[in-house]
Amino acid sequence: MLFAIIMMNLFGVSGNLMSLGALDFGLIVDGAVIIVEAVMHRLTHSRHFARINQLSQSQMDHEVKYSASRMMNSAVFGQIIILMVYLPIFTLQGIEGKMFKPMAQTVAFALAGAFMLSLTYIPMMSTLFLSKKITHKKTGPTV
């Protein structure tokens, strides 16, 4: 959101109801959710950790890098597909262009910021703040 607001200021996009109303929090966090979910899935469902109760920082770094790199294409393509929906709005002229272009620009700025964050900041914060403790639970029917 901050990146979008900074870019709006740099490009002179007005902060009207149309442009700010187009920002959906789900659009912004989509890539980050995909990355963190992939990391958590790897940590909780991997057989590599069957006999380990706690990961070291280097192990955590490796697992986050592996998980994030596998899901990066999904996160990137998801954001590109959302951005492509707004591309025809940039071709509008006249009153329609003046009305809807700021909205498309704001969404594009927000998606660009979210894209950069999901590639850099989110994996780094995952290595630092996700729990390194691994719990083992038996699942399935008990006899």
C-alpha positions in Angstrom: 0.0 0.0 0.0 2.8 2.4 0.9 4.5 1.6 -2.4 1.3 2.4 -4.3 0.8 5.7 -2.5 4.4 6.7 -3.2 4.1 5.9 -6.8 0.7 7.7 -7.0 2.5 10.8 -5.6 5.4 10.4 -8.1 3.1 10.0 -11.1 0.5 12.6 -10.0 -2.4 10.2 -9.7 -5.1 11.7 -7.6 -6.3 9.9 -4.5 -10.0 9.9 -5.4 -12.6 7.4 -4.5 -12.2 5.4 -7.7 -8.4 5.0 -7.4 -8.3 4.2 -3.7 -11.5 2.1 -3.8 -9.9 -0.2 -6.4 -7.2 -1.3 -3.9 -8.3 -4.6 -2.5 -6.3 -6.1 0.3 -6.6 -9.5 -1.2 -4.8 -8.4 -4.3 -1.9 -7.1 -2.3 -1.3 -10.1 0.0 -2.0 -12.8 -2.6 1.7 -13.5 -3.5 2.8 -13.3 0.1 0.1 -15.8 1.2 1.2 -18.3 -1.5 4.8 -18.1 -0.4 4.2 -18.5 3.3 1.7 -21.2 2.7 4.2 -23.2 0.6 6.8 -22.8 3.3 4.4 -24.0 6.1 3.3 -26.9 3.9 7.0 -27.9 3.4 7.8 -27.7 7.1 4.7 -29.6 8.3 4.4 -32.3 5.7 8.0 -33.1 4.7 9.4 -36.5 5.5 12.9 -34.9 5.8 12.0 -33.8 9.4 10.6 -37.1 10.7 13.3 -37.4 13.3 14.0 -33.7 13.9 12.3 -31.6 16.6 13.9 -28.2 15.8 15.5 -26.7 12.7 18.7 -24.7 12.8 18.7 -21.2 11.2 20.6 -22.6 8.2 18.2 -25.4 7.7 15.3 -23.0 7.9 16.9 -20.7 5.4 17.4 -23.7 3.0 13.8 -24.9 3.4 12.3 -21.4 2.9 14.5 -20.9 -0.2 13.5 -24.2 -1.6 9.8 -23.7 -0.9 9.7 -20.1 -2.1 11.5 -20.8 -5.3 9.1 -23.6 -6.2 6.1 -21.4 -5.7 7.5 -18.2 -7.2 6.1 -19.0 -10.6 2.6 -19.4 -9.2 2.8 -16.1 -7.3 4.3 -14.2 -10.2 1.8 -15.5 -12.8 -1.1 -14.9 -10.4 -0.2 -11.3 -10.1 0.5 -10.9 -13.8 -2.9 -12.3 -14.6 -4.6 -9.9 -12.3 -2.6 -7.0 -13.8 -3.6 -8.0 -17.4 -7.2 -7.5 -16.5 -6.5 -3.8 -15.9 -4.4 -3.3 -19.1 -7.4 -2.4 -21.4 -8.4 0.4 -19.0 -5.1 2.2 -19.9 -6.3 2.6 -23.5 -9.5 4.4 -22.6 -9.7 8.1 -23.8 -11.9 11.0 -22.9 -14.1 11.1 -19.9 -13.8 7.3 -19.4 -10.0 7.5 -19.4 -9.9 10.4 -16.9 -12.3 8.4 -14.7 -10.8 4.9 -14.8 -7.1 5.4 -15.6 -6.2 6.5 -12.0 -7.9 3.3 -10.7 -5.8 1.1 -13.1 -2.6 2.9 -12.3 -3.2 2.6 -8.6 -3.9 -1.2 -8.9 -0.8 -1.6 -11.1 1.4 0.2 -8.5 0.0 -1.8 -5.7 0.6 -5.1 -7.6 4.1 -4.0 -8.5 4.9 -3.3 -4.8 3.3 -6.6 -3.7 5.3 -8.4 -6.4 8.6 -7.0 -5.1 7.7 -7.8 -1.5 6.7 -11.4 -2.2 10.0 -12.0 -4.0 12.3 -10.4 -1.3 10.8 -9.4 2.0 8.3 -12.3 2.6 10.9 -15.1 2.3 13.3 -13.3 4.5 10.7 -12.6 7.2 9.6 -16.3 6.9 13.1 -17.5 7.8 13.2 -15.2 10.8 9.7 -15.4 12.3 8.2 -18.8 11.5 8.6 -21.3 14.2 11.6 -23.6 13.8 10.0 -26.2 16.2 8.6 -29.2 14.4 5.8 -31.2 16.1 5.0 -34.8 15.1 1.4 -36.0 15.4 0.0 -39.4 14.6 -2.9 -39.1 12.2 -5.3 -41.7 10.9 -7.6 -44.2 12.7 -6.5 -45.4 16.1 -7.1 -49.1 16.9 
